[in-house]
């Protein structure tokens, strides 16, 4: 994803990769039908321009949006991609679910085909055996890798707040974990997960990734578990803090805030302002943990002042930090509206807990409807399984209680 603009120009290219879970339309459990669902996408009209991919496990699929220069186009394309995947899933008797973790996991899922997936499975063993977690990744175009590394240095203090805004994974194996983002807790089991280190240059960054590969803790230098990085394949900054968010609107919100952070960082670089070294490793880890634990409902850790503050205030501070950049692209009003909606109605985790009052299967149905609101793609009708899942769309009580890269 290239860019034709740097800081002063209105447009920086943006794209979003959304990871989704597939749930059986009758039981609500995750189901390993990714291959069949992806095959069906090839026979649908290409409304979205997205590319659809397998993920580590056979219960997951990914939609990578086309490169966009404005949020309105991105919003349209994300909705269309969700619709295409949801329709393909429906034809396979499955539901497309956007959740950071699986509320109702099925049997241990198979690893998707591919040599790299096999290497990941063999290296991380039990950690990835049931690693049914999904994220929302935002790419923003920058001129070169040195710029990308410098931009990541500037935006790293805000990564926990992006996580808090997106938090959408409170359940694990049918039980409430007490966390807003259990996905982030699961991801912490991998080496080096969390905030990226501060790097003085792309060369220093690349030396570190090579060193980690030589230490045998990642499968190759292109792999890391940092929440932001220069993309190893594209001329972009890739931000991977967010849970898979329930709605397309919230994916647009993540894209808007992330592009705003990148534009703000470019302006600071142009003005000769260095990136803060705060937070340090320990406080940074604490900030990520607090965002995962509470989302926006409790206290977070201020990225520069390194003290506890209400998480909702951090979200407001993030918007203020990027307001000038958003105003320059005409996105401030829409971003303020979308963030305000989350602050008023709650994060995805809050919505999940409310929906789970009707049982876990009802929760899966509610998630599917929020993922792709078109009734024909999220009503739980099973094309090849017969019948509709109990609790989907009806509130009937059911049983109560991401991908490594």
Beta strands, then each sheet from edge to edge (+ up, - down):
strand 1: 14-24
strand 2: 51-54
strand 3: 60-64
strand 4: 94-97
strand 5: 135-141
strand 6: 171-172
strand 7: 175-176
strand 8: 228-230
strand 9: 236-243
strand 10: 299-301
strand 11: 308-310
sheet 1: 2+ 3- 1+ 4-
sheet 2: 2+ 3- 1+ 5- 9+ 8-
sheet 3: 6+ 7-
sheet 4: 10+ 11-
end
